[in-house]
Amino acid sequence: MSNKLTPKKKEIYIIYPQAQISWLNSGEPFSEQFQDFYFSTDGGYQETEYVFLKPNQFPERFYLQHNSSSAATISIGETGFGTGLNFLVTLYYWLQIPTAKHTVHFISTEKYPFTKIQLQKVYQTFSSHWPQLTELCELLLSFYPDVFNNKRTFTCQFAHDNFKLTLLTGDACEQLNILAASKTVIFDAWYLDGFAPSKNADMWSQKLFNVIYKLSKTGTTLSSFTAAGFVRRGLIESGFRIKKIPGLGKKREILTGFYPLNIA
Ligand SMILES: C[S@@+](CC[C@H](N)C(=O)[O-])C[C@H]1O[C@@H](n2cnc3c(N)ncnc32)[C@H](O)[C@@H]1O
């Protein structure tokens, strides 16, 4: 067959479903898929600190690791990347350490990623409320893909390769099961952030809690914005020790927990 007649191999790209967003006048994105907010400009940064960093003992753990003699990787897992606010605040704290010997790998899952254009708009809001994040927002945008195609992961590295972000696009439970099967990572801390359970049951299923436990080890910590009873019971059922602690502002309670020492 001549070259002219050889059929060309078609490249098939699956375009991922993206976040369906409407915008408040304040610049806050609202999820049309889940009818819920990603963050609040009235205290979103503090909420991230209080709900996710503090219960997981960040930034203290970064310093402890820094002072230890061995270089190590701290792996942080998150169930919903959204705008990346939790990621950016964590990176901001990590950058305050003078010279980090260790590395941090932040691995997040996202079923409906923001487009780059949507994220640019969100980051204007971040910059006006939390100017300390401006430079990091620009940095993340410089790596962020224009479109999510059939690549399952998006990875980028910050600060001399010491802080790595991997975004797994797709359903959290599916993606974490693939990760568990690969046996490439065990997490030190988890941020469970998947909208209210009443609006998004998939992010609070027993199957998801079980794979999160499977990807953890003695001493792994976790926290979650929701304190719903079935979430607390489900996490306990998977093997974690869980307790409620007071929430911030209008939020009455949140959940924190850890993977206990297994004494046979
Ligand atoms: C409350 S928002 C997360 C906010 C985020 N951590 C931040 O810093 O902006 C919940 C996120 O979970 C994502 N999500 C919802 N269902 C999902 C699923 N089954 N798997 C993975 N991500 C999901 C949503 O698209 C949304 O971005």
The ligand as an SDF file (V2000), in Angstrom:
LIG
                    3D

 27 29  0  0  0  0  0  0  0  0999 V2000
  -14.9770   21.5560   48.6890 C   0  0  0  0  0  0  0  0  0  0  0  0
  -14.2610   21.3690   47.1070 S   0  0  0  0  0  0  0  0  0  0  0  0
  -12.5460   21.2670   47.4610 C   0  0  0  0  0  0  0  0  0  0  0  0
  -11.9250   22.5770   47.7740 C   0  0  0  0  0  0  0  0  0  0  0  0
  -10.4400   22.4920   47.6010 C   0  0  0  0  0  0  0  0  0  0  0  0
   -9.7670   21.5960   48.4830 N   0  0  0  0  0  0  0  0  0  0  0  0
   -9.7940   23.8490   47.5770 C   0  0  0  0  0  0  0  0  0  0  0  0
   -8.7410   24.0190   48.2480 O   0  0  0  0  0  0  0  0  0  0  0  0
  -10.2980   24.6970   46.8470 O   0  0  0  0  0  0  0  0  0  0  0  0
  -14.5670   19.6750   46.6810 C   0  0  0  0  0  0  0  0  0  0  0  0
  -13.9060   19.2450   45.3930 C   0  0  0  0  0  0  0  0  0  0  0  0
  -14.1210   17.8530   45.1980 O   0  0  0  0  0  0  0  0  0  0  0  0
  -14.3280   17.6080   43.8040 C   0  0  0  0  0  0  0  0  0  0  0  0
  -15.0370   16.3310   43.6670 N   0  0  0  0  0  0  0  0  0  0  0  0
  -16.3480   16.0920   43.8070 C   0  0  0  0  0  0  0  0  0  0  0  0
  -16.6210   14.7700   43.6580 N   0  0  0  0  0  0  0  0  0  0  0  0
  -15.4490   14.1590   43.4120 C   0  0  0  0  0  0  0  0  0  0  0  0
  -15.0620   12.8100   43.2020 C   0  0  0  0  0  0  0  0  0  0  0  0
  -15.9620   11.8090   43.2140 N   0  0  0  0  0  0  0  0  0  0  0  0
  -13.7600   12.5490   43.0020 N   0  0  0  0  0  0  0  0  0  0  0  0
  -12.8310   13.5460   43.0170 C   0  0  0  0  0  0  0  0  0  0  0  0
  -13.1420   14.8550   43.2060 N   0  0  0  0  0  0  0  0  0  0  0  0
  -14.4200   15.1630   43.4100 C   0  0  0  0  0  0  0  0  0  0  0  0
  -15.1440   18.7990   43.3730 C   0  0  0  0  0  0  0  0  0  0  0  0
  -15.1140   18.9720   41.9710 O   0  0  0  0  0  0  0  0  0  0  0  0
  -14.4720   19.9320   44.1530 C   0  0  0  0  0  0  0  0  0  0  0  0
  -13.4480   20.5080   43.4190 O   0  0  0  0  0  0  0  0  0  0  0  0
  1  2  1  0
  2  3  1  0
  2 10  1  0
  3  4  1  0
  4  5  1  0
  5  6  1  0
  5  7  1  0
  7  8  2  0
  7  9  1  0
 10 11  1  0
 11 12  1  0
 11 26  1  0
 12 13  1  0
 13 14  1  0
 13 24  1  0
 14 15  1  0
 14 23  1  0
 15 16  2  0
 16 17  1  0
 17 18  1  0
 17 23  2  0
 18 19  1  0
 18 20  2  0
 20 21  1  0
 21 22  2  0
 22 23  1  0
 24 25  1  0
 24 26  1  0
 26 27  1  0
M  CHG  2   2   1   9  -1
M  END
$$$$
